[in-house]
Amino acid sequence: MLPKILVCGDGNFSFSLAVGRLQQDGTVSSMEILNNLIGKKGPFDWTCTSFDDRAELLGKYPECEKILPAIERCDGFQVQHGVNAWELDVSFPKQKFDVILWNHPHLGTEDFNLHRFLLTHFMDSARGHLNPGGMSLN
């Protein structure tokens, strides 16, 4: 079974597309980049998510009109919208991952206390969805 990776907060999904292309490339150098990034040996099973639903995402990031289909064509990649990173139980009940990546956890405001609150709740949520030996990368 392939190591399972959950990507949260990818904004316009450009990160997910980049790692998808690396995995699709499959060359030794591409796989070394992914293995070093993830800390495990790939290929990987990726679940790439956004907080926004698809319509909201396309409104914020029009480039997603091309990015999302490109990701969905990558082997081992799926896209899921409406995922709240601090309530992973809602979107992934009983599902575990080997790595949870959270890209640029930001609330859109410069407020230390709010960001601390966000990170605390994310870490608590992620802890319940990691396989033994799993890790969260932020």
N, C-alpha and C positions, 0 to 999 in steps of 0.2 A: 504494500500500500504506500502511495506517495505521501510525503510530509504535507500536512494541510496548513496553508497560510491564509490568514484573514487580514485584509487591508481595509482600514477605516480612515475616513477623512482624506480622500485622495483629490478633493477639489474637482478639477476637470478631467481626472483619470489619466493624466499624462504619465504619472509614475507607473501606473498599472500597465499602460501600453508599452512603456520602455522595458519593463521586466518581462512582459509577454513576448516582445520581439527578441529579447535575449534568450529566453527559454526556447522559442521557436527556432532560433538560429542553431542552437544545439552544439555549437563548436566548443572545443575545450576552453578557449579563452572566455567565451560568453558564460559557460557554466561555472567557471572559476569565479567570475564576478558575482553571479547569483549565490554561489556557495559561501563566498566571503560576506556578502550582504546579510544572508539569512543565518549563517552559522551552522548550516546543515547541508547535507549532500542532496542535490536535486536530481531529476526534475521535481517540480512541486505541483500540488493541487491548490489553485488560487481562488479565493472568493474576494472579489473587489467590491467595495460598498460605498454608498454615499448617504449622507443624512437626508438630503433632499429627495423627493420623488423625481421621476424622470423628467416630467414637464418643468418643474422648478429648476432642475439641473440644467436643462437646455436653455432656459431663460437666463440663467447666470453665466453659463459657459457655452455659447453657441458652437464652439469647436467640438463639443461632445457629439454632435450629429455625425461626425466622421470617426471620432475616437472610440465611441462605444461599440459600433459594429466591428471595428478592427480588433478590439480586445476579445469580443465574443467569438471571433474566428480563431483565436489562439487556443491550441490544445491545452486542456487543464485549467482553463479560465472561465469563471462565471461572474456575472455582475448582478448585484442586488441593491435596490434603492430603498430609502426610508429606514435606514439602520441607525439607531441611536447608540453611539459607542459606549455610553454609560449604562445602557439597558440592553446588553447583548442577549439576555434571556428571552426578550420579546421576539427577536429575529432568529435566534439560534438556540431554541430550548434543547437542552441535553447534548448539544453539539460541542465538540472539543477541537482545538487547533494546536499545532506544534509551535507556531509563531503567530503573534498578533502584532501587526504593524499599524501604528497610528501616525499618519502624516500630518504635520503642522497642526497640532491641536490648538485651535485658536477660536475665541468667541466673537471676534470682530470688534473688540474693545480692549483698551489698555487698562485692565483692572486686575491687579495681582490676586486679590482675594477670590474673585470669580474664576480665574484660571486655576488657582489652587483647588478650589471646589470641583472644577471640571476634571482635573487630573486625578484627584482622589477618587471620585466616583468611577472614572474610567478604569483605574487600576483595580478597584474592587470588583468591577464587572468582569474585566479581563481575567482576573485570577480564577474565577469560576469556570472559565472556558479554555483553560490551557491543559493539555495532556501532561502527565508527569514528565518532568524535564523540559517542558515548554518554556517559552520566554516571550516577553512583550518588548518590542522595539519602538521607541518614540523619538 
